[in-house]
C-alpha cells in the first residue's frame, strides 16, 4: 500500500511531530509492505528521522513531485491534528485551511482516496472558510476525528457526506522508547518533586503568564516543587517560558529544557514528573499517556475535550477564566492526591489508546482493496 501523509510536519512543533511518528510507527506495525511519503517543510530532516520518502510541502517548489506522489498513492492521509481551521488568517487560497483542502482535492484528481485522519476540527468562522469546508471537505472518502466536538462541528459546517467516526488523537498510540536525554540535561539531585510546565504564546491572551508565575512562586514555597518548563514548539515556547520566569520571585528554583528535544524525549521527561500544568495540547496528552495527573489551561475546545476525556477537567481552567488562587489550590490537591488521580488518568488513557489505534484499523478496513 502506498500512502501520502499531509500535515503540519517539518516545522518543529513537538505535537505535530509526535503525530507523524505515531502514524508512521503504527502503519509499519499494522500494514505489511507500507510505502510512505510525507509532505514536509523540512524534507531532508523528516526523511532522516522517519526513514520515509518526502516532498517539500509548500507551493514554492516541488509541485510536480507532489502530483507524482499523489498519482502513485492509494490513499492520502490528511492529518492528524488541527489542520482544518481558520484561526490563522485565511485569504482566498492562502492559509492552512485552503492548503490542506487543495492537497486533498489534488489527491482526488490524481485518483487517490482521501482520509481526514484523527483530526480536531475548527474553529472555522469566516464565510470563505465555511464555504471551502462545505465545497471540498464533503469530497473526502472517510473521516476520523479525535473527539465528539469535532464531529458535531463538522455537522454544523454541513460536512455530512463522508462517513465520520470519533476515535482519539493518534498520539495516544505513540510507541514510547527509553530515552533520558532531557533528564540528563538538567542539574537535578534526583529527589525533586518535578512539575512539568508547558506555556505558549496565544494572541492577546498572554496575561495568564502573570497568574501562572505568581501561582508557581507560591507552590514552590508551600509544596517544595521544582517546576521545569517544557517548550513544545521551539523558540516560541522557550520565549514564552522565559517571560514567565522573568515574572517569578523563585525562578532560581525552576529549570527550562532546551527547545530541540524529540517528542519521545519530552514524553520520557514528562513521564518522570509528578504533575503537569500546561497549555499545549500534546504536553497534556503526553501526561495522560504516562498516567501523570495534569492541570490544563484551555485556549481551545480541543484542549477542553482532551481534559474531559482524561478525567482532569474538574481541576483545569479555560484560559480566559484562569484564577491564580484556584490554580494554587487545585495543584496542591492534585499533588496531595496524586496516586488516586494517577489511576483515573491511566484508566482513561487506556481507553483513548484503544480508540487511537482504531484510526489504523479503520484505515485498513475502509481501504482494504488498495492494500491487495
C-alpha positions in Angstrom: 0.0 0.0 0.0 1.2 3.5 -0.9 0.2 6.4 1.3 1.0 10.1 1.3 0.8 11.9 4.6 -0.1 15.6 4.6 0.1 17.7 7.8 1.9 20.4 9.8 5.2 18.5 9.5 8.8 19.7 9.4 8.1 22.9 11.3 9.4 21.9 14.7 6.1 21.6 16.6 6.5 18.7 19.1 2.8 17.8 19.0 2.7 17.5 15.2 6.0 15.6 15.0 4.6 13.2 17.6 1.5 12.8 15.4 3.7 11.9 12.4 5.8 9.5 14.4 2.7 7.8 15.8 1.2 7.4 12.3 4.4 6.1 10.7 5.2 3.7 13.5 1.7 2.2 13.7 1.3 2.0 9.9 4.6 0.0 9.8 3.4 -2.2 12.7 0.0 -3.0 11.2 0.2 -2.7 7.4 2.6 -5.0 5.5 4.8 -3.5 2.9 3.6 0.0 3.5 5.2 2.7 1.3 5.1 6.1 3.0 5.7 9.6 1.5 5.4 12.7 3.8 4.9 16.3 2.7 7.2 18.2 4.9 8.7 21.7 5.2 12.0 20.1 6.2 12.0 17.1 3.8 15.6 16.0 4.4 15.2 16.1 8.2 11.9 14.2 8.1 13.3 11.6 5.7 16.2 11.0 8.1 14.2 10.9 11.3 11.4 8.6 10.0 13.1 6.7 7.1 10.3 7.8 4.7 10.2 9.4 1.3 9.5 13.1 1.4 8.4 16.0 -0.8 8.6 19.7 0.1 5.1 20.7 1.4 4.8 24.4 0.4 3.9 25.6 -3.1 7.1 27.4 -3.9 8.8 24.3 -5.2 8.4 20.5 -6.0 4.8 20.8 -7.2 5.4 18.2 -9.9 6.8 15.9 -7.2 3.6 16.4 -5.2 1.4 15.5 -8.1 3.6 12.5 -8.9 3.5 11.2 -5.3 -0.3 11.6 -5.2 -0.7 9.8 -8.6 1.2 6.9 -7.2 -0.6 6.9 -3.9 -3.5 4.6 -2.9 -4.6 6.9 0.0 -3.9 10.5 1.1 -3.8 10.6 4.9 -4.6 14.2 5.8 -3.7 14.7 9.5 -3.8 14.3 12.2 -4.0 17.4 14.3 -6.0 20.6 14.0 -5.5 21.2 10.3 -8.9 22.3 9.2 -9.3 25.7 10.9 -9.0 29.4 10.1 -7.7 30.7 13.4 -4.7 31.9 11.4 -5.6 34.3 8.6 -7.3 32.7 5.6 -7.2 34.7 2.4 -8.6 33.1 -0.8 -6.2 30.2 -1.4 -3.6 31.2 1.3 -3.7 29.8 4.8 -3.9 26.4 6.5 -7.5 25.6 5.6 -7.2 26.2 1.8 -3.8 24.4 1.7 -5.0 21.2 3.2 -8.2 21.1 1.2 -6.3 21.8 -2.0 -3.9 18.9 -1.3 -7.0 16.7 -0.7 -8.6 17.8 -4.0 -5.3 17.2 -5.8 -5.2 13.7 -4.4 -8.8 13.1 -5.6 -7.9 14.4 -9.1 -4.9 12.1 -9.1 -7.0 9.0 -8.3 -6.1 8.6 -4.7 -8.6 8.1 -1.9 -8.7 10.8 0.8 -9.0 10.2 4.6 -9.0 13.0 7.1 -7.3 11.2 9.9 -7.6 11.7 13.6 -8.3 15.4 13.2 -9.6 18.1 15.5 -11.9 20.3 13.6 -12.2 24.1 13.8 -12.6 26.8 14.6 -13.9 27.8 11.1 -15.5 31.2 11.5 -15.0 33.1 8.2 -17.6 32.8 5.5 -14.9 31.8 3.0 -13.7 29.1 5.3 -17.1 27.7 5.8 -17.7 27.7 2.0 -14.4 25.8 1.4 -15.4 23.2 4.0 -18.8 22.6 2.5 -17.5 22.5 -1.0 -14.4 20.4 -0.6 -14.3 18.6 2.8 -17.5 16.8 1.7 -15.5 15.1 -1.1 -13.3 13.2 1.3 -13.8 9.4 1.3 -13.7 8.9 5.1 -13.1 11.0 8.2 -11.9 10.1 11.7 -11.9 12.9 14.4 -10.3 12.9 17.8 -13.3 14.0 19.8 -17.1 14.3 19.6 -16.9 18.1 19.5 -15.1 17.8 16.1 -17.8 15.6 14.7 -20.5 17.9 15.8 -18.6 20.9 14.4 -18.3 19.2 11.0 -22.1 18.7 11.0 -22.6 22.4 11.9 -20.4 23.2 8.8 -22.6 20.9 6.8 -19.9 18.5 6.1 -22.0 15.4 6.2 -21.3 13.3 3.1 -18.2 11.3 4.2 -18.7 8.8 7.0 -17.2 10.3 10.2 -16.1 8.2 13.2 -15.0 9.6 16.6 -11.7 8.0 17.7 -8.9 9.7 19.6 -5.7 11.7 18.9 -3.3 9.2 17.3 -0.6 10.3 19.7 -2.3 8.1 22.3 -0.9 5.2 20.2 2.7 6.7 20.4 5.3 3.9 20.7 7.5 5.2 23.5 11.2 4.3 23.5 13.5 4.7 26.6 15.5 8.0 26.4 16.5 10.2 29.3 18.2 12.9 27.3 16.0 15.6 28.9 16.6 14.5 32.4 20.4 14.3 31.8 20.4 17.9 30.5 19.2 19.3 33.9 21.2 19.8 37.1 18.9 17.6 39.3 19.7 15.8 42.5 17.1 13.1 41.9 14.8 13.8 44.9 12.9 16.8 43.4 9.1 16.9 43.1 9.1 17.8 39.4 6.2 19.7 37.9 6.2 20.0 34.1 5.1 23.4 32.9 4.0 24.0 29.3 3.3 27.5 28.1 2.8 29.1 24.7 2.1 32.5 23.2 -1.6 32.8 22.4 -2.5 36.0 20.5 -3.7 38.7 23.0 -4.1 36.4 26.0 -0.6 36.5 27.5 -1.9 38.0 30.7 -2.1 34.4 32.0 1.7 34.5 32.4 1.5 36.8 35.4 -1.1 34.5 37.1 0.9 31.4 36.4 4.2 33.0 37.6 2.6 34.0 40.9 1.0 30.6 41.4 4.3 28.8 40.7 6.0 31.0 43.2 3.6 30.1 46.0 3.6 26.4 45.1 7.4 26.4 45.4 7.1 27.8 48.8 4.2 25.7 50.0 4.9 22.3 48.3 8.6 22.5 47.6 8.1 21.7 43.9 10.6 22.1 41.1 8.9 23.5 38.0 10.5 22.5 34.7 9.4 24.4 31.6 8.9 22.1 28.6 8.9 24.0 25.3 6.8 22.1 22.8 7.4 24.4 19.9 11.0 25.5 19.8 11.9 29.2 20.3 8.2 30.2 20.5 7.7 28.3 23.8 11.2 29.0 25.0 10.5 32.7 24.8 7.1 32.3 26.5 8.7 30.3 29.2 11.4 32.9 29.8 8.7 35.6 30.1 7.0 33.6 32.9 10.4 33.0 34.6 11.2 36.7 34.4 8.0 37.4 36.4 8.8 34.9 39.2 10.4 35.6 42.6 11.6 32.0 42.8 12.8 31.5 39.3 16.1 30.1 40.6 14.1 27.0 41.8 13.0 26.3 38.2 14.5 24.8 35.1 14.0 25.3 31.4 14.5 22.5 29.0 16.0 23.1 25.6 13.6 23.5 22.7 15.3 21.0 20.4 14.5 17.6 22.0 12.5 15.0 20.2 8.8 14.1 21.0 10.0 10.8 22.5 12.5 12.6 24.8 9.9 15.1 26.0 7.5 12.2 26.6 10.0 10.4 28.7 10.7 13.5 30.8 7.0 14.2 31.4 6.6 10.6 32.4 9.0 11.2 35.3 7.1 14.3 36.7 4.6 14.3 39.5 2.2 16.7 37.8 1.9 18.7 34.6 0.5 22.3 34.3 0.1 23.2 30.7 -1.4 24.9 27.7 0.0 22.8 24.9 -2.4 20.0 24.0 0.3 17.4 23.5 2.0 18.2 26.8 -1.3 17.1 28.3 -1.6 14.1 26.0 1.9 13.0 27.0 0.9 13.4 30.6 -2.2 11.3 30.1 -0.2 8.7 28.2 2.1 8.4 31.2 -0.6 8.4 33.8 0.7 11.8 35.1 -2.1 13.9 36.6 -2.4 17.2 34.8 -4.0 20.6 35.0 -4.8 22.2 31.7 -5.2 25.8 30.8 -7.5 25.5 27.8 -7.1 28.0 25.0 -9.2 25.9 22.5 -12.0 23.4 22.6 -9.5 20.6 21.6 -7.8 21.1 25.0 -11.0 21.1 26.9 -12.2 18.0 25.1 -9.0 16.1 26.0 -9.2 17.2 29.6 -12.8 15.9 29.9 -11.7 12.5 28.4 -8.7 12.2 30.6 -10.7 12.9 33.8 -8.8 16.1 34.7 -11.2 18.8 33.6 -12.5 19.5 37.2 -9.0 20.7 38.1 -8.4 22.7 34.9 -9.4 26.1 33.5 -10.4 27.9 30.4 -7.7 30.4 29.6 -9.9 33.5 30.0 -11.2 32.1 33.3 -7.8 31.3 34.9 -7.8 32.1 38.6 -4.5 32.4 40.3 -5.6 31.3 43.8 -7.7 28.4 42.4 -4.8 27.2 40.3 -2.7 27.0 43.5 -5.5 25.2 45.4 -6.1 22.7 42.5 -2.4 22.0 42.0 -1.9 21.3 45.7 -4.9 19.0 45.7 -3.6 17.1 42.7 -0.1 16.8 44.2 -1.6 15.5 47.5 -3.9 13.0 45.8 -1.5 12.0 43.0 -1.8 8.2 43.4 -5.6 8.3 43.2 -5.6 10.6 40.2 -2.8 8.6 38.5 -5.2 5.6 38.5 -8.0 7.7 37.0 -5.8 9.1 34.2 -4.2 5.7 33.5 -7.6 4.1 33.1 -8.9 6.8 30.8 -5.7 6.9 28.7 -6.1 3.2 28.1 -9.5 3.8 26.5 -8.1 6.6 24.4 -5.1 4.4 23.3 -7.6 1.8 22.1 -9.6 4.5 20.2 -6.4 5.9 18.7 -5.4 2.5 17.3 -8.9 2.4 15.8 -7.7 5.0 13.3 -5.3 2.5 11.8 -7.9 -0.3 11.9 -10.5 1.8 10.2 -7.9 2.8 7.5 -7.2 -0.8 6.8 -10.9 -1.8 6.8 -12.0 1.2 4.7 -9.3 1.0 2.1 -8.5 -2.7 2.2 -8.8 -3.2 -1.5 -5.9 -0.8 -2.1 -3.7 -3.0 0.1 -4.1 -6.1 -2.1 
